[in-house]
């Protein structure tokens, strides 16, 4: 079993040893990704041929999610394409695309305007919570 005395940080190893360990890690990572991809393709092929089995799996996931199993809910969301990871990836792609385009100074203006609007909304919400601001609904006709 490993303990703190046996662990050597990468910055304390020689350059060739660190490179060799990195290479081994990369090879293992590639093998893991290929194995996962093969398993995923086999599952898709199986469920394409067996519609009944796919429906049973989805129903079982749904029942587990209703009973509070968060992982089952996440898997259902993934099947629907609604995962947070996918949304974050899409957002990062949009940001990267926006950064590659010239902004002509308008990005800074847009961000400043959004920050001011958010600050105004925050102040209004705080005032409303404290009861100091009347809304249109509470004003008598």
N, CA, C and O atoms as a GROMACS GRO file, in nm:
protein
  564
    1UNK      N    1   0.084  -0.118   0.000
    1UNK     CA    2   0.000   0.000   0.000
    1UNK      C    3   0.088   0.124   0.000
    1UNK      O    4   0.191   0.129   0.068
    2UNK      N    5   0.048   0.223  -0.077
    2UNK     CA    6   0.126   0.346  -0.090
    2UNK      C    7   0.112   0.431   0.035
    2UNK      O    8   0.006   0.436   0.098
    3UNK      N    9   0.220   0.497   0.068
    3UNK     CA   10   0.213   0.596   0.175
    3UNK      C   11   0.290   0.719   0.131
    3UNK      O   12   0.350   0.720   0.024
    4UNK      N   13   0.288   0.820   0.211
    4UNK     CA   14   0.347   0.948   0.172
    4UNK      C   15   0.496   0.936   0.141
    4UNK      O   16   0.548   1.012   0.059
    5UNK      N   17   0.565   0.843   0.204
    5UNK     CA   18   0.708   0.828   0.180
    5UNK      C   19   0.736   0.769   0.041
    5UNK      O   20   0.842   0.795  -0.017
    6UNK      N   21   0.642   0.691  -0.012
    6UNK     CA   22   0.662   0.627  -0.142
    6UNK      C   23   0.621   0.717  -0.258
    6UNK      O   24   0.660   0.692  -0.372
    7UNK      N   25   0.544   0.820  -0.232
    7UNK     CA   26   0.495   0.907  -0.338
    7UNK      C   27   0.598   1.014  -0.370
    7UNK      O   28   0.643   1.087  -0.281
    8UNK      N   29   0.634   1.023  -0.496
    8UNK     CA   30   0.731   1.124  -0.540
    8UNK      C   31   0.660   1.215  -0.640
    8UNK      O   32   0.613   1.168  -0.743
    9UNK      N   33   0.652   1.345  -0.610
    9UNK     CA   34   0.584   1.438  -0.703
    9UNK      C   35   0.657   1.441  -0.838
    9UNK      O   36   0.777   1.415  -0.845
   10UNK      N   37   0.583   1.472  -0.942
   10UNK     CA   38   0.640   1.474  -1.077
   10UNK      C   39   0.751   1.579  -1.090
   10UNK      O   40   0.846   1.559  -1.167
   11UNK      N   41   0.741   1.689  -1.017
   11UNK     CA   42   0.845   1.791  -1.029
   11UNK      C   43   0.975   1.751  -0.959
   11UNK      O   44   1.078   1.815  -0.978
   12UNK      N   45   0.970   1.645  -0.879
   12UNK     CA   46   1.091   1.594  -0.812
   12UNK      C   47   1.155   1.478  -0.890
   12UNK      O   48   1.263   1.432  -0.854
   13UNK      N   49   1.089   1.433  -0.995
   13UNK     CA   50   1.142   1.323  -1.077
   13UNK      C   51   1.229   1.381  -1.189
   13UNK      O   52   1.222   1.500  -1.220
   14UNK      N   53   1.310   1.293  -1.248
   14UNK     CA   54   1.390   1.338  -1.362
   14UNK      C   55   1.298   1.360  -1.482
   14UNK      O   56   1.187   1.307  -1.487
   15UNK      N   57   1.344   1.438  -1.577
   15UNK     CA   58   1.262   1.470  -1.693
   15UNK      C   59   1.229   1.345  -1.773
   15UNK      O   60   1.116   1.330  -1.820
   16UNK      N   61   1.323   1.256  -1.789
   16UNK     CA   62   1.298   1.133  -1.866
   16UNK      C   63   1.199   1.041  -1.794
   16UNK      O   64   1.115   0.978  -1.858
   17UNK      N   65   1.210   1.034  -1.661
   17UNK     CA   66   1.117   0.950  -1.583
   17UNK      C   67   0.975   1.007  -1.590
   17UNK      O   68   0.878   0.932  -1.604
   18UNK      N   69   0.964   1.139  -1.578
   18UNK     CA   70   0.832   1.203  -1.587
   18UNK      C   71   0.772   1.182  -1.725
   18UNK      O   72   0.652   1.156  -1.738
   19UNK      N   73   0.854   1.193  -1.830
   19UNK     CA   74   0.807   1.172  -1.966
   19UNK      C   75   0.759   1.028  -1.985
   19UNK      O   76   0.656   1.004  -2.047
   20UNK      N   77   0.834   0.932  -1.932
   20UNK     CA   78   0.799   0.791  -1.944
   20UNK      C   79   0.667   0.760  -1.873
   20UNK      O   80   0.583   0.688  -1.926
   21UNK      N   81   0.650   0.815  -1.752
   21UNK     CA   82   0.525   0.794  -1.679
   21UNK      C   83   0.408   0.861  -1.750
   21UNK      O   84   0.298   0.806  -1.754
   22UNK      N   85   0.431   0.979  -1.807
   22UNK     CA   86   0.326   1.047  -1.883
   22UNK      C   87   0.286   0.967  -2.006
   22UNK      O   88   0.168   0.960  -2.041
   23UNK      N   89   0.384   0.907  -2.071
   23UNK     CA   90   0.356   0.825  -2.189
   23UNK      C   91   0.271   0.704  -2.151
   23UNK      O   92   0.176   0.670  -2.222
   24UNK      N   93   0.306   0.639  -2.039
   24UNK     CA   94   0.229   0.524  -1.993
   24UNK      C   95   0.085   0.564  -1.961
   24UNK      O   96  -0.010   0.493  -1.993
   25UNK      N   97   0.070   0.680  -1.898
   25UNK     CA   98  -0.064   0.729  -1.865
   25UNK      C   99  -0.146   0.758  -1.990
   25UNK      O  100  -0.265   0.728  -1.995
   26UNK      N  101  -0.081   0.817  -2.090
   26UNK     CA  102  -0.151   0.847  -2.216
   26UNK      C  103  -0.195   0.721  -2.288
   26UNK      O  104  -0.305   0.716  -2.342
   27UNK      N  105  -0.110   0.619  -2.287
   27UNK     CA  106  -0.145   0.492  -2.351
   27UNK      C  107  -0.262   0.428  -2.278
   27UNK      O  108  -0.356   0.379  -2.342
   28UNK      N  109  -0.257   0.427  -2.145
   28UNK     CA  110  -0.366   0.369  -2.067
   28UNK      C  111  -0.496   0.445  -2.087
   28UNK      O  112  -0.603   0.385  -2.095
   29UNK      N  113  -0.487   0.577  -2.096
   29UNK     CA  114  -0.607   0.660  -2.118
   29UNK      C  115  -0.669   0.629  -2.254
   29UNK      O  116  -0.791   0.617  -2.265
   30UNK      N  117  -0.586   0.616  -2.357
   30UNK     CA  118  -0.635   0.584  -2.490
   30UNK      C  119  -0.704   0.448  -2.493
   30UNK      O  120  -0.809   0.432  -2.555
   31UNK      N  121  -0.643   0.349  -2.425
   31UNK     CA  122  -0.703   0.215  -2.420
   31UNK      C  123  -0.838   0.220  -2.349
   31UNK      O  124  -0.933   0.154  -2.391
   32UNK      N  125  -0.846   0.297  -2.242
   32UNK     CA  126  -0.972   0.310  -2.168
   32UNK      C  127  -1.079   0.375  -2.254
   32UNK      O  128  -1.194   0.330  -2.256
   33UNK      N  129  -1.043   0.481  -2.325
   33UNK     CA  130  -1.141   0.549  -2.412
   33UNK      C  131  -1.189   0.458  -2.524
   33UNK      O  132  -1.308   0.457  -2.557
   34UNK      N  133  -1.098   0.382  -2.584
   34UNK     CA  134  -1.137   0.289  -2.691
   34UNK      C  135  -1.230   0.181  -2.639
   34UNK      O  136  -1.327   0.145  -2.705
   35UNK      N  137  -1.200   0.128  -2.519
   35UNK     CA  138  -1.284   0.024  -2.461
   35UNK      C  139  -1.424   0.079  -2.431
   35UNK      O  140  -1.524   0.013  -2.457
   36UNK      N  141  -1.431   0.199  -2.377
   36UNK     CA  142  -1.560   0.260  -2.347
   36UNK      C  143  -1.639   0.286  -2.474
   36UNK      O  144  -1.759   0.261  -2.479
   37UNK      N  145  -1.571   0.336  -2.578
   37UNK     CA  146  -1.638   0.361  -2.705
   37UNK      C  147  -1.692   0.231  -2.765
   37UNK      O  148  -1.803   0.230  -2.818
   38UNK      N  149  -1.616   0.124  -2.758
   38UNK     CA  150  -1.662  -0.006  -2.810
   38UNK      C  151  -1.784  -0.055  -2.734
   38UNK      O  152  -1.879  -0.104  -2.794
   39UNK      N  153  -1.781  -0.040  -2.601
   39UNK     CA  154  -1.894  -0.082  -2.520
   39UNK      C  155  -2.018   0.000  -2.554
   39UNK      O  156  -2.129  -0.053  -2.563
   40UNK      N  157  -2.000   0.130  -2.572
   40UNK     CA  158  -2.110   0.219  -2.605
   40UNK      C  159  -2.171   0.183  -2.741
   40UNK      O  160  -2.293   0.182  -2.757
   41UNK      N  161  -2.085   0.154  -2.839
   41UNK     CA  162  -2.134   0.116  -2.972
   41UNK      C  163  -2.208  -0.017  -2.967
   41UNK      O  164  -2.309  -0.034  -3.035
   42UNK      N  165  -2.158  -0.112  -2.888
   42UNK     CA  166  -2.224  -0.241  -2.877
   42UNK      C  167  -2.362  -0.225  -2.812
   42UNK      O  168  -2.459  -0.289  -2.853
   43UNK      N  169  -2.370  -0.139  -2.710
   43UNK     CA  170  -2.499  -0.116  -2.644
   43UNK      C  171  -2.598  -0.051  -2.739
   43UNK      O  172  -2.715  -0.089  -2.743
   44UNK      N  173  -2.551   0.046  -2.818
   44UNK     CA  174  -2.641   0.110  -2.915
   44UNK      C  175  -2.691   0.011  -3.018
   44UNK      O  176  -2.809   0.012  -3.053
   45UNK      N  177  -2.601  -0.074  -3.067
   45UNK     CA  178  -2.641  -0.175  -3.166
   45UNK      C  179  -2.742  -0.271  -3.106
   45UNK      O  180  -2.840  -0.308  -3.172
   46UNK      N  181  -2.720  -0.312  -2.982
   46UNK     CA  182  -2.812  -0.404  -2.916
   46UNK      C  183  -2.950  -0.342  -2.902
   46UNK      O  184  -3.051  -0.405  -2.933
   47UNK      N  185  -2.955  -0.217  -2.854
   47UNK     CA  186  -3.084  -0.154  -2.832
   47UNK      C  187  -3.153  -0.115  -2.962
   47UNK      O  188  -3.275  -0.104  -2.966
   48UNK      N  189  -3.076  -0.094  -3.069
   48UNK     CA  190  -3.137  -0.068  -3.199
   48UNK      C  191  -3.212  -0.192  -3.247
   48UNK      O  192  -3.320  -0.182  -3.306
   49UNK      N  193  -3.155  -0.309  -3.221
   49UNK     CA  194  -3.216  -0.434  -3.264
   49UNK      C  195  -3.325  -0.482  -3.170
   49UNK      O  196  -3.415  -0.555  -3.211
   50UNK      N  197  -3.319  -0.440  -3.044
   50UNK     CA  198  -3.414  -0.486  -2.942
   50UNK      C  199  -3.486  -0.368  -2.880
   50UNK      O  200  -3.450  -0.323  -2.772
   51UNK      N  201  -3.587  -0.318  -2.949
   51UNK     CA  202  -3.660  -0.202  -2.899
   51UNK      C  203  -3.723  -0.227  -2.762
   51UNK      O  204  -3.727  -0.137  -2.679
   52UNK      N  205  -3.770  -0.347  -2.740
   52UNK     CA  206  -3.835  -0.381  -2.614
   52UNK      C  207  -3.736  -0.369  -2.498
   52UNK      O  208  -3.771  -0.318  -2.391
   53UNK      N  209  -3.613  -0.416  -2.518
   53UNK     CA  210  -3.512  -0.407  -2.413
   53UNK      C  211  -3.477  -0.262  -2.384
   53UNK      O  212  -3.458  -0.225  -2.268
   54UNK      N  213  -3.470  -0.178  -2.487
   54UNK     CA  214  -3.441  -0.037  -2.468
   54UNK      C  215  -3.552   0.030  -2.386
   54UNK      O  216  -3.524   0.109  -2.296
   55UNK      N  217  -3.675  -0.002  -2.418
   55UNK     CA  218  -3.787   0.057  -2.344
   55UNK      C  219  -3.786   0.010  -2.199
   55UNK      O  220  -3.817   0.088  -2.109
   56UNK      N  221  -3.752  -0.116  -2.176
   56UNK     CA  222  -3.745  -0.167  -2.039
   56UNK      C  223  -3.635  -0.097  -1.961
   56UNK      O  224  -3.652  -0.065  -1.843
   57UNK      N  225  -3.523  -0.073  -2.026
   57UNK     CA  226  -3.413  -0.002  -1.959
   57UNK      C  227  -3.455   0.140  -1.924
   57UNK      O  228  -3.430   0.186  -1.813
   58UNK      N  229  -3.517   0.210  -2.016
   58UNK     CA  230  -3.562   0.347  -1.991
   58UNK      C  231  -3.666   0.350  -1.880
   58UNK      O  232  -3.664   0.439  -1.796
   59UNK      N  233  -3.756   0.253  -1.881
   59UNK     CA  234  -3.858   0.246  -1.776
   59UNK      C  235  -3.793   0.220  -1.640
   59UNK      O  236  -3.832   0.281  -1.540
   60UNK      N  237  -3.695   0.131  -1.636
   60UNK     CA  238  -3.626   0.104  -1.510
   60UNK      C  239  -3.552   0.228  -1.460
   60UNK      O  240  -3.553   0.258  -1.341
   61UNK      N  241  -3.488   0.301  -1.551
   61UNK     CA  242  -3.421   0.425  -1.512
   61UNK      C  243  -3.522   0.526  -1.458
   61UNK      O  244  -3.495   0.594  -1.359
   62UNK      N  245  -3.636   0.536  -1.523
   62UNK     CA  246  -3.740   0.628  -1.480
   62UNK      C  247  -3.789   0.593  -1.339
   62UNK      O  248  -3.806   0.681  -1.255
   63UNK      N  249  -3.811   0.466  -1.315
   63UNK     CA  250  -3.858   0.423  -1.182
   63UNK      C  251  -3.753   0.453  -1.075
   63UNK      O  252  -3.786   0.499  -0.966
   64UNK      N  253  -3.628   0.427  -1.108
   64UNK     CA  254  -3.520   0.456  -1.012
   64UNK      C  255  -3.512   0.606  -0.985
   64UNK      O  256  -3.494   0.648  -0.871
   65UNK      N  257  -3.526   0.687  -1.089
   65UNK     CA  258  -3.521   0.832  -1.072
   65UNK      C  259  -3.637   0.881  -0.986
   65UNK      O  260  -3.620   0.970  -0.903
   66UNK      N  261  -3.755   0.823  -1.006
   66UNK     CA  262  -3.872   0.860  -0.923
   66UNK      C  263  -3.850   0.825  -0.777
   66UNK      O  264  -3.903   0.892  -0.689
   67UNK      N  265  -3.771   0.720  -0.752
   67UNK     CA  266  -3.744   0.677  -0.615
   67UNK      C  267  -3.627   0.754  -0.552
   67UNK      O  268  -3.586   0.724  -0.440
   68UNK      N  269  -3.574   0.851  -0.625
   68UNK     CA  270  -3.471   0.938  -0.569
   68UNK      C  271  -3.330   0.904  -0.609
   68UNK      O  272  -3.236   0.962  -0.555
   69UNK      N  273  -3.310   0.813  -0.703
   69UNK     CA  274  -3.175   0.779  -0.748
   69UNK      C  275  -3.127   0.888  -0.844
   69UNK      O  276  -3.173   0.898  -0.957
   70UNK      N  277  -3.034   0.969  -0.796
   70UNK     CA  278  -2.986   1.084  -0.872
   70UNK      C  279  -2.910   1.040  -0.997
   70UNK      O  280  -2.922   1.102  -1.103
   71UNK      N  281  -2.832   0.933  -0.986
   71UNK     CA  282  -2.756   0.886  -1.103
   71UNK      C  283  -2.850   0.841  -1.214
   71UNK      O  284  -2.821   0.863  -1.331
   72UNK      N  285  -2.963   0.779  -1.179
   72UNK     CA  286  -3.060   0.738  -1.280
   72UNK      C  287  -3.120   0.861  -1.348
   72UNK      O  288  -3.140   0.861  -1.469
   73UNK      N  289  -3.147   0.964  -1.270
   73UNK     CA  290  -3.199   1.089  -1.326
   73UNK      C  291  -3.097   1.152  -1.420
   73UNK      O  292  -3.133   1.199  -1.528
   74UNK      N  293  -2.970   1.153  -1.379
   74UNK     CA  294  -2.867   1.209  -1.466
   74UNK      C  295  -2.855   1.130  -1.595
   74UNK      O  296  -2.835   1.189  -1.701
   75UNK      N  297  -2.868   0.998  -1.588
   75UNK     CA  298  -2.859   0.916  -1.709
   75UNK      C  299  -2.977   0.944  -1.801
   75UNK      O  300  -2.960   0.951  -1.923
   76UNK      N  301  -3.096   0.961  -1.744
   76UNK     CA  302  -3.213   0.996  -1.827
   76UNK      C  303  -3.192   1.132  -1.894
   76UNK      O  304  -3.224   1.149  -2.011
   77UNK      N  305  -3.139   1.228  -1.818
   77UNK     CA  306  -3.112   1.360  -1.876
   77UNK      C  307  -3.008   1.348  -1.987
   77UNK      O  308  -3.018   1.416  -2.090
   78UNK      N  309  -2.909   1.263  -1.967
   78UNK     CA  310  -2.807   1.242  -2.070
   78UNK      C  311  -2.869   1.182  -2.195
   78UNK      O  312  -2.834   1.221  -2.307
   79UNK      N  313  -2.960   1.088  -2.178
   79UNK     CA  314  -3.028   1.028  -2.293
   79UNK      C  315  -3.110   1.132  -2.368
   79UNK      O  316  -3.125   1.123  -2.490
   80UNK      N  317  -3.164   1.228  -2.296
   80UNK     CA  318  -3.243   1.335  -2.358
   80UNK      C  319  -3.155   1.449  -2.410
   80UNK      O  320  -3.204   1.540  -2.476
   81UNK      N  321  -3.026   1.443  -2.380
   81UNK     CA  322  -2.934   1.548  -2.424
   81UNK      C  323  -2.944   1.673  -2.340
   81UNK      O  324  -2.917   1.782  -2.390
   82UNK      N  325  -2.982   1.660  -2.215
   82UNK     CA  326  -3.004   1.777  -2.129
   82UNK      C  327  -2.902   1.787  -2.016
   82UNK      O  328  -2.931   1.851  -1.915
   83UNK      N  329  -2.787   1.727  -2.029
   83UNK     CA  330  -2.693   1.729  -1.918
   83UNK      C  331  -2.626   1.864  -1.905
   83UNK      O  332  -2.611   1.938  -2.002
   84UNK      N  333  -2.587   1.896  -1.785
   84UNK     CA  334  -2.519   2.021  -1.757
   84UNK      C  335  -2.384   2.023  -1.828
   84UNK      O  336  -2.342   2.127  -1.877
   85UNK      N  337  -2.316   1.908  -1.833
   85UNK     CA  338  -2.186   1.902  -1.898
   85UNK      C  339  -2.197   1.942  -2.044
   85UNK      O  340  -2.112   2.016  -2.095
   86UNK      N  341  -2.300   1.895  -2.112
   86UNK     CA  342  -2.317   1.930  -2.253
   86UNK      C  343  -2.346   2.078  -2.269
   86UNK      O  344  -2.297   2.143  -2.361
   87UNK      N  345  -2.427   2.131  -2.177
   87UNK     CA  346  -2.457   2.274  -2.182
   87UNK      C  347  -2.332   2.357  -2.158
   87UNK      O  348  -2.310   2.458  -2.225
   88UNK      N  349  -2.249   2.313  -2.061
   88UNK     CA  350  -2.125   2.385  -2.033
   88UNK      C  351  -2.031   2.378  -2.153
   88UNK      O  352  -1.966   2.477  -2.186
   89UNK      N  353  -2.024   2.263  -2.218
   89UNK     CA  354  -1.938   2.248  -2.335
   89UNK      C  355  -1.986   2.340  -2.447
   89UNK      O  356  -1.905   2.405  -2.513
   90UNK      N  357  -2.116   2.345  -2.469
   90UNK     CA  358  -2.171   2.433  -2.572
   90UNK      C  359  -2.140   2.579  -2.540
   90UNK      O  360  -2.106   2.657  -2.630
   91UNK      N  361  -2.150   2.616  -2.412
   91UNK     CA  362  -2.121   2.753  -2.371
   91UNK      C  363  -1.974   2.785  -2.394
   91UNK      O  364  -1.940   2.894  -2.440
   92UNK      N  365  -1.885   2.690  -2.361
   92UNK     CA  366  -1.743   2.712  -2.381
   92UNK      C  367  -1.710   2.727  -2.530
   92UNK      O  368  -1.626   2.808  -2.568
   93UNK      N  369  -1.778   2.648  -2.614
   93UNK     CA  370  -1.756   2.660  -2.758
   93UNK      C  371  -1.800   2.797  -2.808
   93UNK      O  372  -1.731   2.858  -2.891
   94UNK      N  373  -1.913   2.847  -2.759
   94UNK     CA  374  -1.960   2.979  -2.799
   94UNK      C  375  -1.862   3.086  -2.754
   94UNK      O  376  -1.834   3.180  -2.829
   95UNK      N  377  -1.810   3.072  -2.631
   95UNK     CA  378  -1.714   3.170  -2.581
   95UNK      C  379  -1.587   3.168  -2.664
   95UNK      O  380  -1.530   3.273  -2.694
   96UNK      N  381  -1.541   3.048  -2.700
   96UNK     CA  382  -1.419   3.037  -2.780
   96UNK      C  383  -1.441   3.099  -2.917
   96UNK      O  384  -1.352   3.167  -2.970
   97UNK      N  385  -1.558   3.076  -2.975
   97UNK     CA  386  -1.588   3.134  -3.106
   97UNK      C  387  -1.596   3.286  -3.096
   97UNK      O  388  -1.550   3.357  -3.185
   98UNK      N  389  -1.652   3.335  -2.987
   98UNK     CA  390  -1.664   3.480  -2.968
   98UNK      C  391  -1.526   3.542  -2.949
   98UNK      O  392  -1.502   3.654  -2.994
   99UNK      N  393  -1.436   3.471  -2.882
   99UNK     CA  394  -1.302   3.526  -2.858
   99UNK      C  395  -1.220   3.531  -2.987
   99UNK      O  396  -1.133   3.616  -3.002
  100UNK      N  397  -1.249   3.440  -3.079
  100UNK     CA  398  -1.171   3.439  -3.202
  100UNK      C  399  -1.215   3.549  -3.299
  100UNK      O  400  -1.142   3.580  -3.394
  101UNK      N  401  -1.332   3.608  -3.276
  101UNK     CA  402  -1.380   3.716  -3.361
  101UNK      C  403  -1.337   3.851  -3.303
  101UNK      O  404  -1.328   3.865  -3.181
  102UNK      N  405  -1.310   3.950  -3.388
  102UNK     CA  406  -1.278   4.082  -3.335
  102UNK      C  407  -1.403   4.142  -3.270
  102UNK      O  408  -1.513   4.132  -3.325
  103UNK      N  409  -1.385   4.204  -3.154
  103UNK     CA  410  -1.502   4.256  -3.084
  103UNK      C  411  -1.525   4.405  -3.105
  103UNK      O  412  -1.631   4.455  -3.068
  104UNK      N  413  -1.430   4.476  -3.162
  104UNK     CA  414  -1.444   4.619  -3.190
  104UNK      C  415  -1.479   4.700  -3.065
  104UNK      O  416  -1.541   4.806  -3.076
  105UNK      N  417  -1.442   4.651  -2.947
  105UNK     CA  418  -1.467   4.722  -2.823
  105UNK      C  419  -1.608   4.709  -2.771
  105UNK      O  420  -1.640   4.765  -2.666
  106UNK      N  421  -1.695   4.637  -2.840
  106UNK     CA  422  -1.834   4.626  -2.798
  106UNK      C  423  -1.853   4.524  -2.687
  106UNK      O  424  -1.950   4.533  -2.612
  107UNK      N  425  -1.762   4.427  -2.675
  107UNK     CA  426  -1.775   4.325  -2.572
  107UNK      C  427  -1.766   4.387  -2.434
  107UNK      O  428  -1.847   4.355  -2.346
  108UNK      N  429  -1.671   4.475  -2.413
  108UNK     CA  430  -1.655   4.541  -2.283
  108UNK      C  431  -1.779   4.622  -2.249
  108UNK      O  432  -1.824   4.621  -2.134
  109UNK      N  433  -1.835   4.692  -2.348
  109UNK     CA  434  -1.958   4.769  -2.324
  109UNK      C  435  -2.074   4.677  -2.287
  109UNK      O  436  -2.152   4.708  -2.197
  110UNK      N  437  -2.084   4.566  -2.358
  110UNK     CA  438  -2.192   4.471  -2.331
  110UNK      C  439  -2.181   4.414  -2.191
  110UNK      O  440  -2.281   4.404  -2.120
  111UNK      N  441  -2.061   4.375  -2.151
  111UNK     CA  442  -2.039   4.319  -2.018
  111UNK      C  443  -2.070   4.423  -1.911
  111UNK      O  444  -2.134   4.391  -1.811
  112UNK      N  445  -2.026   4.546  -1.932
  112UNK     CA  446  -2.052   4.653  -1.834
  112UNK      C  447  -2.202   4.677  -1.821
  112UNK      O  448  -2.253   4.695  -1.710
  113UNK      N  449  -2.274   4.677  -1.933
  113UNK     CA  450  -2.419   4.696  -1.929
  113UNK      C  451  -2.489   4.582  -1.857
  113UNK      O  452  -2.583   4.605  -1.781
  114UNK      N  453  -2.442   4.460  -1.880
  114UNK     CA  454  -2.502   4.344  -1.813
  114UNK      C  455  -2.475   4.348  -1.664
  114UNK      O  456  -2.562   4.313  -1.584
  115UNK      N  457  -2.355   4.392  -1.624
  115UNK     CA  458  -2.321   4.402  -1.483
  115UNK      C  459  -2.407   4.509  -1.414
  115UNK      O  460  -2.453   4.490  -1.302
  116UNK      N  461  -2.428   4.621  -1.482
  116UNK     CA  462  -2.512   4.727  -1.426
  116UNK      C  463  -2.656   4.680  -1.410
  116UNK      O  464  -2.720   4.707  -1.308
  117UNK      N  465  -2.707   4.609  -1.511
  117UNK     CA  466  -2.844   4.559  -1.505
  117UNK      C  467  -2.858   4.458  -1.391
  117UNK      O  468  -2.958   4.459  -1.320
  118UNK      N  469  -2.759   4.372  -1.375
  118UNK     CA  470  -2.763   4.272  -1.268
  118UNK      C  471  -2.758   4.340  -1.131
  118UNK      O  472  -2.829   4.300  -1.039
  119UNK      N  473  -2.675   4.444  -1.119
  119UNK     CA  474  -2.666   4.517  -0.993
  119UNK      C  475  -2.798   4.587  -0.962
  119UNK      O  476  -2.844   4.585  -0.848
  120UNK      N  477  -2.860   4.648  -1.064
  120UNK     CA  478  -2.989   4.714  -1.044
  120UNK      C  479  -3.095   4.614  -1.001
  120UNK      O  480  -3.173   4.641  -0.909
  121UNK      N  481  -3.099   4.498  -1.066
  121UNK     CA  482  -3.195   4.394  -1.029
  121UNK      C  483  -3.173   4.348  -0.886
  121UNK      O  484  -3.269   4.327  -0.812
  122UNK      N  485  -3.047   4.333  -0.847
  122UNK     CA  486  -3.014   4.289  -0.712
  122UNK      C  487  -3.061   4.390  -0.609
  122UNK      O  488  -3.116   4.353  -0.506
  123UNK      N  489  -3.039   4.520  -0.638
  123UNK     CA  490  -3.083   4.625  -0.545
  123UNK      C  491  -3.236   4.628  -0.535
  123UNK      O  492  -3.290   4.646  -0.426
  124UNK      N  493  -3.305   4.611  -0.647
  124UNK     CA  494  -3.451   4.610  -0.646
  124UNK      C  495  -3.505   4.491  -0.567
  124UNK      O  496  -3.601   4.504  -0.492
  125UNK      N  497  -3.442   4.376  -0.585
  125UNK     CA  498  -3.487   4.257  -0.512
  125UNK      C  499  -3.463   4.273  -0.362
  125UNK      O  500  -3.548   4.235  -0.281
  126UNK      N  501  -3.349   4.329  -0.326
  126UNK     CA  502  -3.318   4.350  -0.185
  126UNK      C  503  -3.416   4.450  -0.124
  126UNK      O  504  -3.463   4.431  -0.011
  127UNK      N  505  -3.447   4.556  -0.198
  127UNK     CA  506  -3.541   4.656  -0.148
  127UNK      C  507  -3.681   4.597  -0.136
  127UNK      O  508  -3.752   4.624  -0.040
  128UNK      N  509  -3.720   4.516  -0.234
  128UNK     CA  510  -3.852   4.453  -0.230
  128UNK      C  511  -3.861   4.357  -0.113
  128UNK      O  512  -3.966   4.347  -0.049
  129UNK      N  513  -3.754   4.286  -0.085
  129UNK     CA  514  -3.753   4.192   0.027
  129UNK      C  515  -3.764   4.266   0.159
  129UNK      O  516  -3.824   4.217   0.254
  130UNK      N  517  -3.706   4.385   0.164
  130UNK     CA  518  -3.713   4.465   0.285
  130UNK      C  519  -3.845   4.539   0.296
  130UNK      O  520  -3.878   4.594   0.402
  131UNK      N  521  -3.923   4.541   0.187
  131UNK     CA  522  -4.053   4.607   0.188
  131UNK      C  523  -4.047   4.755   0.166
  131UNK      O  524  -4.142   4.825   0.200
  132UNK      N  525  -3.939   4.806   0.112
  132UNK     CA  526  -3.924   4.950   0.093
  132UNK      C  527  -3.968   4.997  -0.044
  132UNK      O  528  -3.983   5.118  -0.065
  133UNK      N  529  -3.989   4.907  -0.138
  133UNK     CA  530  -4.027   4.946  -0.273
  133UNK      C  531  -4.165   4.892  -0.302
  133UNK      O  532  -4.193   4.774  -0.281
  134UNK      N  533  -4.252   4.981  -0.353
  134UNK     CA  534  -4.385   4.937  -0.392
  134UNK      C  535  -4.382   4.895  -0.537
  134UNK      O  536  -4.322   4.962  -0.621
  135UNK      N  537  -4.445   4.784  -0.565
  135UNK     CA  538  -4.456   4.738  -0.704
  135UNK      C  539  -4.585   4.788  -0.762
  135UNK      O  540  -4.670   4.839  -0.689
  136UNK      N  541  -4.602   4.774  -0.892
  136UNK     CA  542  -4.724   4.819  -0.959
  136UNK      C  543  -4.845   4.744  -0.909
  136UNK      O  544  -4.955   4.798  -0.905
  137UNK      N  545  -4.826   4.618  -0.871
  137UNK     CA  546  -4.937   4.536  -0.824
  137UNK      C  547  -4.991   4.584  -0.690
  137UNK      O  548  -5.111   4.573  -0.662
  138UNK      N  549  -4.901   4.639  -0.606
  138UNK     CA  550  -4.945   4.680  -0.473
  138UNK      C  551  -5.000   4.822  -0.468
  138UNK      O  552  -5.054   4.863  -0.365
  139UNK      N  553  -4.989   4.898  -0.576
  139UNK     CA  554  -5.040   5.034  -0.581
  139UNK      C  555  -5.187   5.030  -0.614
  139UNK      O  556  -5.225   4.974  -0.716
  140UNK      N  557  -5.273   5.089  -0.529
  140UNK     CA  558  -5.417   5.089  -0.557
  140UNK      C  559  -5.449   5.179  -0.675
  140UNK      O  560  -5.378   5.277  -0.700
  141UNK      N  561  -5.555   5.148  -0.747
  141UNK     CA  562  -5.598   5.228  -0.863
  141UNK      C  563  -5.676   5.349  -0.822
  141UNK      O  564  -5.719   5.426  -0.908
   0.00000   0.00000   0.00000
